[in-house]
Structures are given as structure tokens and as C-alpha cells.
Amino acid sequence: MDDDNPFQRPNDPAEGSPDDEQAMFLDDLTSFFDEEEEEPGLPRWGESADDEEAVDEDVDEEWDSLADATPRWRDDSDDSPSEDQPEMASVSHQTESTSVFEDPEPAAAVEFPSVDRVDEVLSLDIPESSGMPGIAEPSEALLSQPPYPMTESRVPPREGNTLISIAVGLLLGGIVLGAIALGEEATLAILTIALLLAAAEWFTSLRHAGFQPPSLLGLAAVVAMPLAAYWRGADGIVLVLVFALFGAGLWYVGGVGHDRPLSNLGATLFGIVYIGVAGAFGGLLLDMPDGRELVLSAVILTVAHDVGAFAVGRAAGRTPLSKASPNKTVEGLIGGTIATIAAALVFISILEIGPFGDGLGSRSDGVVLGIVVAVVAPLADLMESAIKRDLGIKDMGSLLPGHGGMLDRIDALLFVLPATYFTALMLEVV
């Protein structure tokens, strides 16, 4: 032995052979790893059912289900097969370790009510058998309300005696014809009274709907409109409208009105323009040459349209015209259009009532006026119907039996008067 070599063991005769020493070294190394495996503080992944210990019997069932769905540690694994799962001794270690990481099936699947259409979901009609927690059942009052107020009629159709309606219509026609026969001033007076009654119905309907308009100011402006138009022309209409705007502003600035000035001023000024300015074109027509005949032409064509639309729509009306007025039909519109053009051809072009039928070369002017009136008159009816539905009322008033209020009766005339005025200017018949 070399004394200078520290790695050389001394030659002791008491030591065993090299083979014995190698066997002892391997035994010590094996025992070291066996002691390390038996330490309880080190968890290991379970790979075999033979090396796993039984689960403690006091563990709760909920933790059992959770343990089945999570990776198993060696200390938590269970080598005893359950009742629902048969024992499989031939399964390899790879197959068993892979099944540990599979997602468990849910204990109970949540079933939601299936629907085929989107509107069934939006209708809030949840069946009682759905059993969905956290959702309150909608009340019957909520389900009874229509989702869109304009899709269904909130007011029943007008019910009245047809004979009474005809009698009232003939009476109104007689009054208008008598006023026209008496002269322009009498016609202007009848027109002003009709506009005053219509404006009173308008502001009364606004108050019933919750608005607080300056009614006195609105009535004064509507009455002044046709008078100013007759004596001062179009400048008189602009003047009254500007004063109405200033007066309505002072109504709220001065403290007379307090609540919601924007909405109340908007409703007030709309009524002044809708009734006052549109009706003031009657004063402009009366200020023209043959003014009484022009107003008479407008009245005749308006009545022809209303009568034709009512008669045809009641007899053969099947197709709804607009959601704004479910009682009006396409058949009624066609009937009103034919009646209007026919009345223009007979009364204006042939009988030469008014300046549209004067002379042989102007016979077609009456037909042109009839076409214009056939377009604007139904628009006026639909517009007033939409306003009434928005206010939630049946009629603007009850002054005229079978017709509703005055505004219900002259709504189309309010559009026909400006149409007649501008048609006369474009055709240069005055």
C-alpha cells in the first residue's frame, strides 16, 4: 500500500473479500432509499392500486366526490373497488393514472326551457314548471300590457248611429254653404269659430294627458291667425307666430308656468302651428280673387274624400292601412282617392266651380287639384290618429255626435287648405 495515496484502503486481513464489501455497500444503499420511501410526510403520485392505503372512513361524502375529480395522492388513494365500478386487475398503471385526470360527470344536469323563437324569451312569459331559481314570476298586469303601444289599438272604434252622423254632416255642410253664400266675412267668421273649438279641444286633451300648456295664450294665437292672414296676408301669420313664441316664453320666465317648460311649450306651439297656421290658409284663400270659390273647392274635395273612404272602407275594407289607425284600410284609401278625383273632375273641371275650371284650357287643373288633395287628406287623418293614440284618447272631443270633436271633423281640411293655396299659386289660376 502506498502511504501517499489517500484513496487506497489499508490492507486489513480482518476485512472480507471485495465481493462481500460490494454486497454490503449495495445493501446500505437499498436500505437508504427504503427508509426515504417510508417517510409519511412525502406525498407521491399513486401509480398502482397495490401500493395505495385505504381512505379514512370518517371522511365526508362531499370530499369523496371531490377527491374522485382531482389528482390522487398516494395517501388519499383507495385500493378497494366501489360497488358501481367492477374490479379490473389487468388494467395497466398507465391506464389507471390517465383515468384519474379525467373530468367527472356532473351529478345532475341543469335543464333550461328550450324556445324556438326569440320573441318567446322577450315576452317574459316564464312557465311555473321551469323551476329556475332567482327568477320572480311576472305579474298578470305586466303580461297584459302590450310590448309596443302602437301595434294594437288602445281605444275602441267609434260607435254611433249612422243616421245621426249623416244628419250632423249635412248640418255642417249647410252652415258652410250658407256662410260662403253670405260673403267672405261670414266665411271667415265660421272658419275662425271652427278653429277656436278645435284649439279648445286640443288644449283640453293635452291637460288630460298630463301637460300644462298656456291654454289662454294658445287660444288667442289660434284665433288671431286667420284674421291676421285675411287682413295682412302671410306677414300676419308670421307676426302672430312670433308673438306667440315670445308670449309662451314669458309664461314660464315670469313664473306663471313652472313644470316642464320644454315639453309644455313644444305641445303648445305645435298646436298653434297645427291648427292656427294651417287654418290661417283659409284666410289667405279668402283674400285672393274668387276666394270663396277656392274655399268651397277645398271643402268639396275634403268631404268627397272622407265620404268615399268611409263608404268603401266600411263595405269592403279588409287590409289595414297603418298601425297609427287600425280602423283605416287600403280599400278605404283607394275609395277616397277615386271619390276625390271624380269630385274634382265633375264639380271643378266640368261645373267650373272656382278658378281651376275657368276656360277650356284649364280643365285639367281641377284634376291636378283633386290628385293633390287625394294625397294630403289621408296623411292628415293618419297624423291626427297617431296623435290621439299617443295621448291615449278616443276622440278629441264630443261636440259633434257621430263625428267626435271639431278637430276630428276638420283634421283633413287643415291640410287641404294649404294644399289648395299652393296649388293655385303653382298653376297660376289666380
RODO-2510 file (C-alpha; in nm, 4 decimals, decimal comma):
residues 430
     n   res          X          Y          Z
     1     m     0,0000     0,0000     0,0000
     2     d     0,1125     0,3470    -0,0910
     3     d     0,1046     0,5802     0,2124
     4     d     0,0772     0,8850    -0,0090
     5     n    -0,2478     0,7658    -0,1725
     6     p    -0,5442     0,8702     0,0485
     7     f    -0,7975     0,6752    -0,1608
     8     q    -0,6326     0,3398    -0,1034
     9     r    -0,7844     0,1411     0,1855
    10     p    -0,5401    -0,0270     0,4281
    11     n    -0,4812    -0,3951     0,3775
    12     d    -0,6554    -0,5339     0,6833
    13     p    -0,6640    -0,9084     0,6992
    14     a    -0,9810    -0,8904     0,9131
    15     e    -1,1823    -0,7425     0,6270
    16     g    -1,3813    -0,9583     0,3999
    17     s    -1,3382    -1,0218     0,0360
    18     p    -1,4108    -0,7496    -0,2224
    19     d    -1,7323    -0,9269    -0,3219
    20     d    -1,8627    -0,9121     0,0344
    21     e    -1,7819    -0,5445     0,0599
    22     q    -1,9680    -0,4705    -0,2631
    23     a    -2,2735    -0,6603    -0,1397
    24     m    -2,2714    -0,4698     0,1896
    25     f    -2,2475    -0,1387     0,0023
    26     l    -2,5489    -0,2246    -0,2143
    27     d    -2,7479    -0,3306     0,0956
    28     d    -2,6772     0,0013     0,2683
    29     l    -2,7761     0,1936    -0,0437
    30     t    -3,1010    -0,0030    -0,0778
    31     s    -3,1937     0,0474     0,2868
    32     f    -3,1353     0,4222     0,2488
    33     f    -3,3910     0,4522    -0,0286
    34     d    -3,6351     0,2229     0,1546
    35     e    -3,6288     0,4477     0,4591
    36     e    -3,6871     0,7511     0,2358
    37     e    -3,9940     0,5914     0,0779
    38     e    -4,1444     0,5035     0,4155
    39     e    -4,1397     0,8634     0,5416
    40     p    -4,5055     0,9691     0,5815
    41     g    -4,4515     1,3401     0,5077
    42     l    -4,3662     1,2958     0,1407
    43     p    -4,6673     1,2552    -0,0891
    44     r    -4,6299     1,0598    -0,4106
    45     w    -4,8437     1,0072    -0,7169
    46     g    -5,0322     0,6812    -0,6999
    47     e    -4,9456     0,4537    -0,9893
    48     s    -5,0619     0,1165    -0,8610
    49     a    -5,3567     0,0018    -0,6620
    50     d    -5,1398    -0,2438    -0,4688
    51     d    -4,9306     0,0359    -0,3071
    52     e    -5,2264     0,2612    -0,2004
    53     e    -5,3668     0,2806     0,1532
    54     a    -5,7377     0,2785     0,2421
    55     v    -5,9184     0,6119     0,2800
    56     d    -6,0213     0,7102     0,6282
    57     e    -6,3819     0,6045     0,6941
    58     d    -6,4687     0,9355     0,8666
    59     v    -6,4172     1,1443     0,5510
    60     d    -6,7340     1,3214     0,4387
    61     e    -6,9113     1,2110     0,1193
    62     e    -6,8642     1,5545    -0,0382
    63     w    -6,4886     1,5246    -0,0033
    64     d    -6,5103     1,1771    -0,1539
    65     s    -6,6740     1,3149    -0,4685
    66     l    -6,4187     1,5973    -0,4802
    67     a    -6,1319     1,3548    -0,4375
    68     d    -6,2604     1,1464    -0,7283
    69     a    -6,2486     1,4532    -0,9552
    70     t    -5,8930     1,5647    -0,8529
    71     p    -5,5487     1,4024    -0,8960
    72     r    -5,4921     1,1352    -0,6324
    73     w    -5,2076     1,1481    -0,3867
    74     r    -5,0656     0,8314    -0,2520
    75     d    -5,2098     0,8858     0,0951
    76     d    -5,5594     0,9623    -0,0426
    77     s    -5,5946     0,6792    -0,2914
    78     d    -5,8360     0,3933    -0,2370
    79     d    -5,7424     0,0431    -0,3455
    80     s    -6,0831    -0,1070    -0,2722
    81     p    -6,3204    -0,1014    -0,5713
    82     s    -6,6607     0,0619    -0,5301
    83     e    -6,9919    -0,1108    -0,5826
    84     d    -7,0673     0,0699    -0,9101
    85     q    -6,7192     0,0089    -1,0545
    86     p    -6,6105    -0,3536    -1,1149
    87     e    -6,2657    -0,4682    -1,0123
    88     m    -6,0200    -0,4797    -1,3014
    89     a    -5,6933    -0,6430    -1,2053
    90     s    -5,5477    -0,6401    -1,5528
    91     v    -5,5547    -0,2634    -1,6022
    92     s    -5,2092    -0,1228    -1,6538
    93     h    -5,0551     0,1551    -1,4472
    94     q    -5,0690     0,3979    -1,7388
    95     t    -5,4406     0,3442    -1,7921
    96     e    -5,5187     0,3937    -1,4239
    97     s    -5,3160     0,7117    -1,3927
    98     t    -5,4801     0,8552    -1,7011
    99     s    -5,8330     0,7923    -1,5695
   100     v    -5,7529     0,9889    -1,2558
   101     f    -5,7276     1,3124    -1,4523
   102     e    -6,0495     1,2708    -1,6499
   103     d    -6,3274     1,5222    -1,5798
   104     p    -6,6046     1,3677    -1,3741
   105     e    -6,9593     1,3674    -1,4980
   106     p    -7,1858     1,6307    -1,3307
   107     a    -7,4052     1,4981    -1,0563
   108     a    -7,7221     1,6409    -1,2131
   109     a    -7,7540     1,8275    -1,5439
   110     v    -7,9406     2,1587    -1,5344
   111     e    -8,2198     2,1611    -1,7892
   112     f    -8,3246     2,5007    -1,9264
   113     p    -8,6555     2,5520    -2,1067
   114     s    -8,5939     2,5437    -2,4789
   115     v    -8,7516     2,8033    -2,7050
   116     d    -8,7722     2,8187    -3,0816
   117     r    -8,8278     3,1917    -3,1230
   118     v    -8,6646     3,4973    -2,9744
   119     d    -8,9946     3,6707    -2,9022
   120     e    -9,0915     3,3881    -2,6666
   121     v    -8,7964     3,4810    -2,4488
   122     l    -8,8649     3,8534    -2,4678
   123     s    -9,2312     3,8066    -2,3808
   124     l    -9,1435     3,7448    -2,0122
   125     d    -9,3830     3,4514    -2,0152
   126     i    -9,1926     3,2117    -1,7857
   127     p    -9,3802     2,8892    -1,7099
   128     e    -9,4228     2,7871    -1,3496
   129     s    -9,2746     2,4437    -1,4180
   130     s    -8,9409     2,5878    -1,5270
   131     g    -8,8120     2,5732    -1,1712
   132     m    -8,5372     2,8262    -1,2315
   133     p    -8,4243     2,9772    -0,9009
   134     g    -8,3789     3,3507    -0,8600
   135     i    -8,6387     3,4495    -1,1215
   136     a    -8,9613     3,6028    -0,9998
   137     e    -9,2820     3,5228    -1,1763
   138     p    -9,4125     3,8269    -1,3739
   139     s    -9,7376     3,9744    -1,2614
   140     e   -10,0548     3,9414    -1,4646
   141     a   -10,0749     4,3194    -1,5067
   142     l    -9,7290     4,3243    -1,6648
   143     l    -9,8084     4,0397    -1,9001
   144     s   -10,1352     4,2003    -2,0047
   145     q    -9,9655     4,5172    -2,1275
   146     p    -9,8746     4,5172    -2,4993
   147     p    -9,4975     4,5485    -2,5616
   148     y    -9,5489     4,8143    -2,8264
   149     p    -9,8363     5,0583    -2,7717
   150     m    -9,8624     5,1423    -3,1421
   151     t    -9,9083     4,7833    -3,2592
   152     e   -10,2517     4,7336    -3,1078
   153     s   -10,5455     4,9650    -3,0671
   154     r   -10,5800     5,1039    -2,7164
   155     v   -10,9157     5,2634    -2,7922
   156     p   -11,2234     5,1002    -2,9349
   157     p   -11,3574     5,2187    -3,2680
   158     r   -11,6144     5,4933    -3,2659
   159     e   -11,9664     5,3605    -3,2234
   160     g   -12,2529     5,5782    -3,3288
   161     n   -12,5716     5,5902    -3,5256
   162     t   -12,5053     5,6280    -3,8961
   163     l   -12,8181     5,8348    -3,9430
   164     i   -12,7068     6,0787    -3,6736
   165     s   -12,3643     6,1070    -3,8358
   166     i   -12,5205     6,1811    -4,1734
   167     a   -12,7566     6,4371    -4,0223
   168     v   -12,4718     6,6166    -3,8412
   169     g   -12,2625     6,6136    -4,1591
   170     l   -12,5450     6,7636    -4,3636
   171     l   -12,5986     7,0311    -4,0995
   172     l   -12,2316     7,1297    -4,1060
   173     g   -12,2349     7,1367    -4,4838
   174     g   -12,5402     7,3612    -4,4828
   175     i   -12,3734     7,6034    -4,2407
   176     v   -12,0583     7,6238    -4,4541
   177     l   -12,2532     7,6716    -4,7757
   178     g   -12,4675     7,9411    -4,6135
   179     a   -12,1612     8,1275    -4,4875
   180     i   -11,9953     8,1126    -4,8296
   181     a   -12,3118     8,2423    -4,9882
   182     l   -12,3244     8,5331    -4,7438
   183     g   -11,9748     8,6532    -4,8288
   184     e   -11,6102     8,6397    -4,7344
   185     e   -11,6533     8,7894    -4,3856
   186     a   -11,9152     8,5324    -4,2901
   187     t   -11,6929     8,2531    -4,4224
   188     l   -11,4009     8,3915    -4,2222
   189     a   -11,6161     8,4038    -3,9096
   190     i   -11,7260     8,0392    -3,9470
   191     l   -11,3659     7,9368    -4,0097
   192     t   -11,2436     8,1229    -3,7001
   193     i   -11,5111     7,9674    -3,4789
   194     a   -11,4247     7,6198    -3,6040
   195     l   -11,0549     7,6776    -3,5344
   196     l   -11,1337     7,8102    -3,1861
   197     l   -11,3360     7,4989    -3,0984
   198     a   -11,0648     7,2727    -3,2373
   199     a   -10,7969     7,4552    -3,0365
   200     a   -11,0033     7,4272    -2,7179
   201     e   -11,0291     7,0518    -2,7720
   202     w   -10,6552     7,0324    -2,8341
   203     f   -10,5502     7,2050    -2,5126
   204     t   -10,8118     7,0175    -2,3114
   205     s   -10,6738     6,6876    -2,4425
   206     l   -10,3212     6,7974    -2,3507
   207     r   -10,4269     6,8691    -1,9929
   208     h   -10,5975     6,5337    -1,9652
   209     a   -10,2714     6,3734    -2,0822
   210     g   -10,0720     6,5455    -1,8055
   211     f    -9,9414     6,8539    -1,9873
   212     q    -9,9772     7,2043    -1,8503
   213     p    -9,9781     7,4303    -2,1576
   214     p   -10,0593     7,8020    -2,1534
   215     s   -10,4054     7,7426    -2,2951
   216     l   -10,5197     8,1064    -2,2937
   217     l   -10,2163     8,2106    -2,4957
   218     g   -10,2672     7,9243    -2,7399
   219     l   -10,6355     8,0038    -2,7942
   220     a   -10,5583     8,3722    -2,8565
   221     a   -10,2903     8,2848    -3,1128
   222     v   -10,5131     8,0376    -3,2996
   223     v   -10,7997     8,2890    -3,3231
   224     a   -10,5654     8,5662    -3,4396
   225     m   -10,4091     8,3564    -3,7161
   226     p   -10,6883     8,3546    -3,9804
   227     l   -10,7815     8,7156    -3,9039
   228     a   -10,4221     8,8352    -3,9473
   229     a   -10,3861     8,6292    -4,2651
   230     y   -10,7021     8,7786    -4,4150
   231     w   -10,6067     9,1401    -4,3408
   232     r   -10,2251     9,1265    -4,3656
   233     g   -10,1543     8,8185    -4,5746
   234     a    -9,8640     8,5836    -4,4982
   235     d    -9,6882     8,8553    -4,2972
   236     g    -9,9753     8,8486    -4,0499
   237     i    -9,9226     8,4745    -3,9884
   238     v    -9,5514     8,5262    -3,9174
   239     l    -9,6261     8,8176    -3,6874
   240     v    -9,8763     8,6219    -3,4769
   241     l    -9,6463     8,3222    -3,4604
   242     v    -9,3539     8,5304    -3,3333
   243     f    -9,5691     8,6973    -3,0684
   244     a    -9,6978     8,3549    -2,9625
   245     l    -9,3396     8,2317    -2,9206
   246     f    -9,2421     8,5322    -2,7085
   247     g    -9,5579     8,5104    -2,5021
   248     a    -9,5094     8,1406    -2,4336
   249     g    -9,1535     8,2104    -2,3190
   250     l    -9,2687     8,4859    -2,0816
   251     w    -9,5318     8,2468    -1,9479
   252     y    -9,2573     8,0398    -1,7864
   253     v    -8,9924     8,3088    -1,7329
   254     g    -9,2460     8,5202    -1,5450
   255     g    -9,3335     8,2322    -1,3148
   256     v    -9,6868     8,1641    -1,4372
   257     g    -9,5857     7,8174    -1,5538
   258     h    -9,3408     7,6071    -1,3566
   259     d    -9,3336     7,2401    -1,4593
   260     r    -9,1514     7,1050    -1,7666
   261     p    -9,1346     7,4183    -1,9828
   262     l    -8,9772     7,2392    -2,2805
   263     s    -9,2453     6,9737    -2,3254
   264     n    -9,5320     7,2121    -2,2473
   265     l    -9,4023     7,4828    -2,4807
   266     g    -9,3457     7,2243    -2,7530
   267     a    -9,7018     7,0911    -2,7265
   268     t    -9,8411     7,4454    -2,7192
   269     l    -9,6511     7,5712    -3,0225
   270     f    -9,7283     7,2509    -3,2134
   271     g   -10,0990     7,3071    -3,1534
   272     i   -10,0705     7,6688    -3,2681
   273     v    -9,8983     7,5641    -3,5912
   274     y   -10,1117     7,2534    -3,6477
   275     i   -10,4445     7,4308    -3,6028
   276     g   -10,3737     7,8030    -3,6239
   277     v   -10,1194     7,8308    -3,9064
   278     a   -10,2782     7,5571    -4,1192
   279     g   -10,6241     7,7052    -4,0698
   280     a   -10,4927     8,0545    -4,1483
   281     f   -10,4503     7,9488    -4,5119
   282     g   -10,8263     7,9736    -4,5320
   283     g   -10,7857     8,3457    -4,4638
   284     l   -10,5205     8,3657    -4,7354
   285     l   -10,7568     8,1967    -4,9817
   286     l   -11,0367     8,4363    -4,8918
   287     d   -10,8012     8,7286    -4,9591
   288     m   -10,7497     8,6068    -5,3195
   289     p   -10,9764     8,6749    -5,6132
   290     d   -11,2563     8,4185    -5,6167
   291     g   -11,1616     8,3387    -5,2594
   292     r   -11,4983     8,1954    -5,1617
   293     e   -11,4891     7,9530    -5,4579
   294     l   -11,1396     7,8420    -5,3623
   295     v   -11,2515     7,7632    -5,0065
   296     l   -11,5600     7,5888    -5,1458
   297     s   -11,3402     7,3748    -5,3741
   298     a   -11,1265     7,2712    -5,0780
   299     v   -11,4344     7,1818    -4,8712
   300     i   -11,5975     6,9810    -5,1528
   301     l   -11,2858     6,7723    -5,2190
   302     t   -11,2296     6,7104    -4,8474
   303     v   -11,5865     6,5907    -4,7979
   304     a   -11,5628     6,3721    -5,1101
   305     h   -11,2505     6,2046    -4,9755
   306     d   -11,3982     6,1427    -4,6287
   307     v   -11,7241     6,0047    -4,7667
   308     g   -11,5539     5,7814    -5,0253
   309     a   -11,3017     5,6428    -4,7749
   310     f   -11,5715     5,5796    -4,5125
   311     a   -11,8167     5,4112    -4,7510
   312     v   -11,5677     5,1858    -4,9294
   313     g   -11,3728     5,1061    -4,6149
   314     r   -11,6847     5,0054    -4,4255
   315     a   -11,8203     4,7951    -4,7112
   316     a   -11,5054     4,6254    -4,8412
   317     g   -11,2229     4,7200    -4,6058
   318     r   -11,0005     4,4187    -4,5311
   319     t   -10,6349     4,5303    -4,5417
   320     p   -10,5120     4,7587    -4,2588
   321     l   -10,3534     5,0777    -4,3842
   322     s   -10,1313     5,1819    -4,0936
   323     k   -10,0594     5,0927    -3,7313
   324     a   -10,1377     5,4529    -3,6403
   325     s   -10,5051     5,3942    -3,7247
   326     p   -10,6186     5,0298    -3,7285
   327     n   -10,9700     5,1295    -3,8466
   328     k   -10,8406     5,2682    -4,1779
   329     t   -10,7873     5,0271    -4,4641
   330     v   -10,6175     5,0227    -4,8018
   331     e   -10,9533     4,9696    -4,9697
   332     g   -11,0854     5,2812    -4,7972
   333     l   -10,7826     5,4781    -4,9189
   334     i   -10,8466     5,3669    -5,2753
   335     g   -11,2138     5,4548    -5,2465
   336     g   -11,1317     5,8008    -5,1055
   337     t   -10,8823     5,8669    -5,3842
   338     i   -11,1276     5,7732    -5,6580
   339     a   -11,4039     5,9797    -5,4986
   340     t   -11,1763     6,2851    -5,4667
   341     i   -11,0573     6,2783    -5,8268
   342     a   -11,4109     6,2170    -5,9515
   343     a   -11,5447     6,5117    -5,7491
   344     a   -11,2671     6,7339    -5,8849
   345     l   -11,3487     6,6286    -6,2407
   346     v   -11,7240     6,6860    -6,2012
   347     f   -11,7538     6,9891    -5,9744
   348     i   -11,4370     7,1820    -6,0582
   349     s   -11,3482     7,0928    -6,4158
   350     i   -11,6957     7,0383    -6,5638
   351     l   -11,9201     7,2577    -6,3494
   352     e   -11,6379     7,5152    -6,3252
   353     i   -11,6666     7,5859    -5,9528
   354     g   -11,3769     7,8152    -5,8734
   355     p   -11,0915     7,9428    -6,0859
   356     f   -10,9497     7,5940    -6,1516
   357     g   -11,2228     7,5205    -6,4049
   358     d   -11,2383     7,8546    -6,5864
   359     g   -11,1789     7,8161    -6,9573
   360     l   -11,1332     7,5119    -7,1795
   361     g   -10,7592     7,5002    -7,1424
   362     s   -10,7682     7,4788    -6,7618
   363     r   -10,9968     7,1769    -6,7301
   364     s   -10,7031     6,9633    -6,6287
   365     d   -10,6186     7,1956    -6,3378
   366     g   -10,9174     7,0662    -6,1455
   367     v   -10,7917     6,7070    -6,1817
   368     v   -10,4460     6,8144    -6,0621
   369     l   -10,6021     6,9687    -5,7523
   370     g   -10,8011     6,6507    -5,6953
   371     i   -10,4832     6,4397    -5,7056
   372     v   -10,3078     6,6724    -5,4601
   373     v   -10,5992     6,6582    -5,2176
   374     a   -10,6157     6,2780    -5,2508
   375     v   -10,2552     6,2657    -5,1274
   376     v   -10,2623     6,5132    -4,8384
   377     a   -10,6066     6,4309    -4,6940
   378     p   -10,5239     6,0732    -4,5816
   379     l   -10,1935     6,1964    -4,4409
   380     a   -10,3827     6,4422    -4,2244
   381     d   -10,6168     6,1693    -4,0998
   382     l   -10,3291     5,9380    -4,0116
   383     m   -10,1390     6,2159    -3,8376
   384     e   -10,4302     6,3033    -3,6119
   385     s   -10,4905     5,9342    -3,5392
   386     a   -10,1268     5,8931    -3,4328
   387     i   -10,1534     6,1954    -3,2033
   388     k   -10,4707     6,0639    -3,0407
   389     r   -10,3139     5,7246    -2,9843
   390     d   -10,0137     5,8887    -2,8249
   391     l   -10,2421     6,0854    -2,5930
   392     g   -10,4443     5,7705    -2,5222
   393     i   -10,7817     5,9180    -2,6192
   394     k   -11,0607     5,8071    -2,8489
   395     d   -11,1703     6,1442    -2,9875
   396     m   -11,0509     6,4995    -2,9405
   397     g   -11,3991     6,5945    -2,8237
   398     s   -11,7665     6,5031    -2,8246
   399     l   -11,9187     6,8176    -2,9694
   400     l   -12,0437     6,6520    -3,2877
   401     p   -12,2395     6,3270    -3,2369
   402     g   -12,1088     6,0524    -3,4632
   403     h   -11,8040     6,2595    -3,5609
   404     g   -11,6249     6,3186    -3,2322
   405     g   -11,4951     6,6702    -3,1849
   406     m   -11,4475     6,9631    -3,4181
   407     l   -11,0812     6,8785    -3,4666
   408     d   -11,1791     6,5243    -3,5660
   409     r   -11,4043     6,6710    -3,8326
   410     i   -11,1685     6,9320    -3,9848
   411     d   -10,8373     6,7480    -3,9492
   412     a   -10,8143     6,6753    -4,3227
   413     l   -10,9312     7,0271    -4,4130
   414     l   -10,6375     7,1706    -4,2168
   415     f   -10,4037     7,0111    -4,4728
   416     v   -10,6233     7,0652    -4,7758
   417     l   -10,6391     7,4451    -4,7290
   418     p   -10,2588     7,4957    -4,7629
   419     a   -10,2500     7,2400    -5,0479
   420     t   -10,5186     7,4336    -5,2362
   421     y   -10,3393     7,7638    -5,1785
   422     f   -10,0008     7,6469    -5,3094
   423     t   -10,1550     7,4528    -5,5994
   424     a   -10,3369     7,7673    -5,7094
   425     l   -10,0121     7,9623    -5,6987
   426     m    -9,8163     7,6996    -5,8928
   427     l   -10,0838     7,6608    -6,1607
   428     e   -10,1274     8,0387    -6,1732
   429     v   -10,5016     8,0192    -6,1633
   430     v   -10,5238     8,3370    -5,9509
***
